[in-house]
Amino acid sequence: MPDIGAALVFDARDVVGESLVWDEARAKLVWVDIIGRRIHRLDPLSGVHESWPTPDLVTSIG
């Protein structure tokens, strides 16, 4: 069996990263950092990362 391993794609340094969703229309990954109160969006091809602070705890997105 080949060794497929694992690789870090992006180091978000989240406190509690959850609810990873693939945004098909934009071809980007979206997730929340519950305790850090942020929403993230990452383009895995270019590595461009965006994040937005939230005023309260966001536990999931869809």
Short mmCIF file of the C-alpha atoms (twelve columns), coordinates in Angstrom:
data_MODEL
# 
_entry.id   MODEL 
# 
loop_
_atom_site.group_PDB 
_atom_site.id 
_atom_site.type_symbol 
_atom_site.label_atom_id 
_atom_site.label_alt_id 
_atom_site.label_comp_id 
_atom_site.label_asym_id 
_atom_site.label_seq_id 
_atom_site.Cartn_x 
_atom_site.Cartn_y 
_atom_site.Cartn_z 
_atom_site.pdbx_PDB_model_num 
ATOM 1  C CA . MET A 1  0.000   0.000  0.000  1 
ATOM 2  C CA . PRO A 2  1.490   3.418  -0.916 1 
ATOM 3  C CA . ASP A 3  2.218   5.928  1.844  1 
ATOM 4  C CA . ILE A 4  -0.272  8.760  1.211  1 
ATOM 5  C CA . GLY A 5  0.689   10.664 4.379  1 
ATOM 6  C CA . ALA A 6  -0.797  13.967 5.430  1 
ATOM 7  C CA . ALA A 7  0.224   17.548 4.771  1 
ATOM 8  C CA . LEU A 8  -0.657  20.870 6.330  1 
ATOM 9  C CA . VAL A 9  -2.476  22.967 3.721  1 
ATOM 10 C CA . PHE A 10 -3.062  26.080 5.821  1 
ATOM 11 C CA . ASP A 11 -2.133  26.904 9.421  1 
ATOM 12 C CA . ALA A 12 -5.200  28.865 10.576 1 
ATOM 13 C CA . ARG A 13 -4.174  28.636 14.254 1 
ATOM 14 C CA . ASP A 14 -7.814  28.177 15.206 1 
ATOM 15 C CA . VAL A 15 -8.829  27.592 18.800 1 
ATOM 16 C CA . VAL A 16 -11.715 25.287 17.779 1 
ATOM 17 C CA . GLY A 17 -11.964 24.920 13.980 1 
ATOM 18 C CA . GLU A 18 -15.248 23.298 12.904 1 
ATOM 19 C CA . SER A 19 -17.823 22.901 10.144 1 
ATOM 20 C CA . LEU A 20 -15.535 22.637 7.115  1 
ATOM 21 C CA . VAL A 21 -17.654 23.158 3.973  1 
ATOM 22 C CA . TRP A 22 -16.644 23.087 0.309  1 
ATOM 23 C CA . ASP A 23 -18.185 26.083 -1.527 1 
ATOM 24 C CA . GLU A 24 -18.721 24.569 -4.959 1 
ATOM 25 C CA . ALA A 25 -19.679 27.874 -6.638 1 
ATOM 26 C CA . ARG A 26 -16.469 29.610 -5.511 1 
ATOM 27 C CA . ALA A 27 -14.199 26.533 -5.311 1 
ATOM 28 C CA . LYS A 28 -13.135 27.458 -1.774 1 
ATOM 29 C CA . LEU A 29 -13.099 25.906 1.689  1 
ATOM 30 C CA . VAL A 30 -15.114 27.685 4.382  1 
ATOM 31 C CA . TRP A 31 -15.086 26.977 8.136  1 
ATOM 32 C CA . VAL A 32 -15.516 28.586 11.542 1 
ATOM 33 C CA . ASP A 33 -13.273 29.007 14.562 1 
ATOM 34 C CA . ILE A 34 -15.869 28.809 17.308 1 
ATOM 35 C CA . ILE A 35 -13.853 30.084 20.271 1 
ATOM 36 C CA . GLY A 36 -11.738 32.425 18.142 1 
ATOM 37 C CA . ARG A 37 -14.967 33.945 16.753 1 
ATOM 38 C CA . ARG A 38 -13.941 33.942 13.091 1 
ATOM 39 C CA . ILE A 39 -15.229 32.674 9.747  1 
ATOM 40 C CA . HIS A 40 -12.524 31.570 7.307  1 
ATOM 41 C CA . ARG A 41 -12.413 31.098 3.550  1 
ATOM 42 C CA . LEU A 42 -9.456  29.505 1.739  1 
ATOM 43 C CA . ASP A 43 -8.679  29.062 -1.941 1 
ATOM 44 C CA . PRO A 44 -6.670  25.822 -1.835 1 
ATOM 45 C CA . LEU A 45 -5.164  26.386 -5.272 1 
ATOM 46 C CA . SER A 46 -3.783  29.884 -4.703 1 
ATOM 47 C CA . GLY A 47 -3.478  29.762 -0.909 1 
ATOM 48 C CA . VAL A 48 -5.415  33.028 -0.568 1 
ATOM 49 C CA . HIS A 49 -7.050  33.153 2.859  1 
ATOM 50 C CA . GLU A 50 -9.738  35.517 4.129  1 
ATOM 51 C CA . SER A 51 -11.286 35.714 7.590  1 
ATOM 52 C CA . TRP A 52 -14.016 37.732 9.241  1 
ATOM 53 C CA . PRO A 53 -14.528 38.313 12.962 1 
ATOM 54 C CA . THR A 54 -17.913 37.466 14.446 1 
ATOM 55 C CA . PRO A 55 -19.522 39.252 17.401 1 
ATOM 56 C CA . ASP A 56 -20.604 35.973 18.998 1 
ATOM 57 C CA . LEU A 57 -19.789 32.265 18.925 1 
ATOM 58 C CA . VAL A 58 -20.576 30.737 15.524 1 
ATOM 59 C CA . THR A 59 -20.775 26.955 15.814 1 
ATOM 60 C CA . SER A 60 -21.446 25.901 12.224 1 
ATOM 61 C CA . ILE A 61 -22.144 27.084 8.696  1 
ATOM 62 C CA . GLY A 62 -23.696 25.495 5.657  1 
# 
